[in-house]
Amino acid sequence: MNDLALHVAGAGEADEALERLREALTIGRFQKDATENLGVFLLRKGEAEEAAAVLRRLIETEEPGELRWRARYHLRRALRALNAS
């Protein structure tokens, strides 16, 4: 689902990509990449508050490493967007 969402996004279908990422998160196990991508796509769409919530959950559950670092970076972007609005 994560790969499908990225493919759909590449075709310019942002809303469809968001739907696929949300769907990926409902499929049993925790989809870390899909969670990160959902946060990024929400941020790009201007939904900084929801993006921040998604990224916070990822940070709370992820072990230290590259994915957690990237999630923190995107969370900072979301928080800046919230402060600017």
C-alpha positions in Angstrom: 0.0 0.0 0.0 2.8 2.4 0.8 4.4 1.8 -2.6 1.0 2.2 -4.3 0.4 5.5 -2.5 3.8 6.8 -3.7 3.0 5.8 -7.2 -0.4 7.4 -7.1 1.1 10.6 -5.6 3.7 10.6 -8.4 0.8 10.7 -10.9 -0.6 13.8 -9.2 -3.4 12.2 -7.2 -2.6 13.6 -3.7 -6.1 12.8 -2.2 -5.9 9.2 -3.5 -2.4 8.8 -2.1 -3.6 10.0 1.3 -6.4 7.4 1.2 -4.0 4.6 0.3 -1.6 5.6 3.1 -4.4 5.6 5.6 -5.5 2.2 4.3 -2.0 0.9 4.7 -2.1 1.8 8.4 -5.2 -0.4 8.9 -3.6 -3.5 7.5 -2.5 -5.4 10.6 1.0 -4.6 11.5 2.4 -1.1 12.0 3.6 0.4 8.7 6.4 2.7 9.7 7.1 4.0 6.2 3.5 4.6 5.5 3.1 6.5 8.7 6.0 8.7 7.9 4.7 9.3 4.4 1.2 10.0 5.7 2.7 12.7 7.9 4.6 14.2 5.0 1.6 14.2 2.7 -0.6 15.8 5.3 1.9 18.5 5.8 2.2 19.2 2.1 -1.6 19.4 1.9 -1.6 22.0 4.7 -3.0 19.7 7.4 -0.1 20.5 9.8 -2.1 19.6 13.0 -2.9 16.1 11.8 0.6 15.7 10.4 2.1 16.5 13.8 -0.1 14.0 15.5 0.8 11.2 13.1 4.5 12.0 13.4 4.4 12.2 17.2 2.9 8.7 17.3 5.7 7.4 15.0 8.4 9.1 17.2 6.9 7.5 20.3 7.0 4.0 18.9 10.2 4.1 16.8 13.6 3.1 18.1 16.4 5.6 17.8 17.7 5.7 14.2 17.2 7.2 10.8 13.4 6.9 10.6 12.9 8.5 14.0 15.3 11.3 13.0 13.4 11.9 9.8 10.1 11.9 11.7 11.4 14.5 14.1 12.5 16.7 11.2 9.0 16.5 9.6 7.5 17.2 13.0 9.5 20.3 13.4 8.3 21.4 10.0 4.7 20.7 11.0 5.1 22.7 14.2 6.6 25.7 12.4 3.6 25.6 10.0 1.2 25.6 13.0 3.0 28.5 14.6 2.9 30.5 11.3 -0.8 30.1 11.0 
